[in-house]
């Protein structure tokens, strides 16, 4: 065989192999339809801009209120919407304030809009603050837990608007923990700003669905019903995986912290640090006692985490940054740390009962019940809740 024929033969074999490879890959690789991008309520400007035309509008927004990379305030102003004021929730309009830090009335430097605090002494818009308003627009990213206070702010806004005959427009957003429902139901005796509704810790609702539940179950003062319009999302289900494009609050910096938050937040009502004042809040847990674990960290005062628990004291515990987070309220860390504590009488603070929404959980842990036994005590109430929840769902 001459060189030319040898080369041609090699090329032919190579071409045949490539063709077979393509055919094999066509048949062996499963074909998945492309996943449609979730469109938030805010994304769908054509659905709500016409209704804002000629109206005086107040916004309840923060740093999560984005359309792509543009803040909703900037978009509405560019479209000629008459924004009279911005109501600021916990952490403020720009989302930079520490947890529990009082938010003060101010003027936004970028837009010149007046900022009215709804976190501090005034958690509910007053009649005077609503006097020049036609519509209150709510667009804040929630994380799906009862003790995350943005939903409490929404409740009070709905109540104030119901009392003053104002409309509420809710631009719905995904719930990153919306794929499961878990935890004890809040008891009325433990109602507070970190728990206002008789729902479980992980409630499995978007803010739009919760607003419907608040109205439908007559949870507003005197059983009032608020005039609410919800701009629903497109291409969203409760099983949709959704990674938040921006941190919802200073100490939830990434998806791991958001997924751990329902289980780890209980430690805020104990003597244990959740890593506030470190680069990885709500991804580590620890205490100055070295018996709590091998991982070491030292909380320091930082922007968004001023005077954190155990400030400037080395803590020992667990690094949870790489753990796979189960789709459940995980009590194993809480039970384990309580059992390791040498000062059990000082382990829980009064705040724990408000986070749990019941006194029973603390008693169960103190009495040595297993996680399985504790979870069994929730089953009946969760079953009843899920039945009620079905009446208010906007998404499968």
Secondary structure, DSSP 8 states (H G I E B T S, - for coil): --HHHHHHHHHHHHHHHHHHHHHHHHHHS---------B-TTT-HHHHHHHHTT-EEEEEE-TT-EETTEEHHHHHHHTT-EEEEEEE-TTTTTT-S-TT-----EE-TTT--EEEE-SSS--S--HHHHTT-SEEEEE----SBTT-THHHHHHHHHHHHHHTT-EEEEE----TTTT--EEEE--GGG-BTTB-SS-EEE----HHHHHHHHHHTT-SGGG---EEEEE--BS--TT-----SS-SSTT--SHHHHHHHHHHGGGGGBS-B--TTSTTTTSEEEESSGGG-SEEEE---BTTBTT-TTTTSEEEEEE-TTS---SS---HHHHHHHHH-S-GGGTB-THHHHHHTSSHHHHHHHTT--HHHHHHTTHHHHHHHHHHHGGG-S--
